[in-house]
Amino acid sequence: MTLGIVVALAAGTYALRVAGPLSRDRLRLPERWRWSLSVASLVLLGAFVATSALYESGSFAGVARVTGVAVGGVLAWRRAPFVVVVLVAAGVTAGMRAVLSTPGM
């Protein structure tokens, strides 16, 4: 990629990101649209989490990852501190992988 293309893409990205805050006071959306955009962002976030939790390289990621994400989700829903959520979810995932990969299980 040439330097000009990189600079043009960077400028376009910056322009799109700064357009939102600059047009906030000028653009009035109906309340129904605001609600719809709010719901759409939650649906997109949920789809991203589900896809990341369930799939890796086009195939099922395994029970351990799904369990870790579920535990992390419950802890986040219960308003646990972020560090606790990440550490417990990672610990549950690692523990599940260790148990499931133990010979004889």
N, C-alpha and C positions, 0 to 999 in steps of 0.2 A: 504494500500500500504506500502510496506517495504521501509526502508530508502535507501536501495541499488537501488531500482527501481527509486526512486525520484532523486537520485544523477545521475544515468545513463541518465535519461530523460533530466535533467538540463544540463549535459555535452554535450549531443547530440544537444540540442537546441543552446547552446553557440557555438558549432563547426560549425553548419550550418550558424549561424549569422555572425561569423567571417570569414567564407570561402569567402563570397562575396567580402568584401573589400580587402582581401589578394589576390584574383585571378583577380582583376580588370585589372591590367596591363598585365597579362599573357594571358588572354582570349580576343580574338578579334572576335567580331561578325560582320557579314555583315550589312550594313546600313539598309537593308530591315528587318532584324531580330530585330534590335534595334527599328525601327519604330513600328513593330508588337508588341513588348513587351510593348512599350509605350502605344499603343492603348489598349492592353489587360488590363493593369493596370487601365486605365480610365473606361473600360467597367465593370471590377470587382467592382470598387468603385461606379459606377452608379447603378449596381445591388444591392449592399449592401444598398445604400441609399433608393432605391425604395422598397426593401423588408422591411426595417426598418420603412419606412414611411407608407406603405400600410397595413402591417399585424402585428397583435399582438396575440400571442397564437393560430395561425392558422386561424384566422378570420380577417375580415376587421377592421382596427384600427379606422375608423371614419373620417368624413370630417374635423374635427378640426385639427387633426394631419397632414393630407395631406395639408391643407391650410397653417399651420405653417411652414412645410418643404418647401413648394413652396415659401412663402414669404422670408424665410431664404436663399433659393437658389438664388432668384432674388437679394437680398441685397449683397450676396457674389459675384455674377456675376458683380454687380455694384461697387465692391471693397470697401464695407463698412467695418469698423473695426470689428474684430471678436466678440468682446464683444457686439457691437451693433447688429450684426446678431443674436447672441444667445438670447439676451434679447428681441428683437422685435419678433423673431420667437416664443419664449415661451409666450410672451404677447398675440400674435395673437391666438395661440392655446388655452390659458386659456380663452381669451375673447370669442372665438367661442364656447368653451365648456359651458361657463356660459350662453351664449345666447341660445344655442341649448337645454340646460337642464331647461330653464325657463318654468314654467307651462303656458300653453296657447299658446305656440309657435309651 
